[in-house]
């Protein structure tokens, strides 16, 4: 638990996002970057009041812009109690940082206590979702879930004149590019565009890192610049109005790979947040895209 500077600019802002990682995960993707907690169950048991006290301390020590519940579906009743406690004492947005594989029933239970949804939309290809997350129906479930999230909160309130200003409400959809599976990314963007149009804020992530050896050999490497540019080019062609992205530069995957056995799992610092946010990781993007053409 603590301030995290690696989220998208409207979430991390200047002071960071107060992230709270929950152990375990319903999907258990074969390549999970957080496998120490999602697969191995690393973590600490807290009583509700103890956890609330820790959050209070974090808010005293740092002016984080939000409280960010990461992958908490399987603790939904506890998360509801905790968020009620937070909301009674602090005026701060609560973020649901989730896989996208949520049922409509659980989302309706979240409606009153979540302000910002940060869902993944991982797969358009059901065969790929079956192979990597044992969830053939992921594309349908996730699209329905995002539809419900947008119904509840609308699009993330990104300010036109200052896209990095911290947001207080809405939905931002993340898509992590999987190496060797660019067509999945292209089709995922098409599906999001067809369902929600170009005003849906999108975050394209290139931080994939092979932390667990994979049968599919393309998954044992990082995303190439060429793959990233193909996906980004497609997103730009579709015309999404708010597009955050991580350029696959050297050091990116290391920067974003957490070690939950360490006191401070993420190496991303406040100055990284200012200098290397999603947007700024690619200062020469337009020149590079022109060169590609
Ligand atoms: S949904 Fe996210 S946290 Fe869960 S296993 Fe997949 S990548 Fe990991």
Boltz pocket constraint, residues with backbone or C-beta under 6 A from the ligand:
constraints:
  - pocket:
      binder: B
      contacts: [[A, 24], [A, 25], [A, 26], [A, 27], [A, 28], [A, 29], [A, 31], [A, 32], [A, 33], [A, 34], [A, 35], [A, 38], [A, 71], [A, 99]]
      max_distance: 6.0
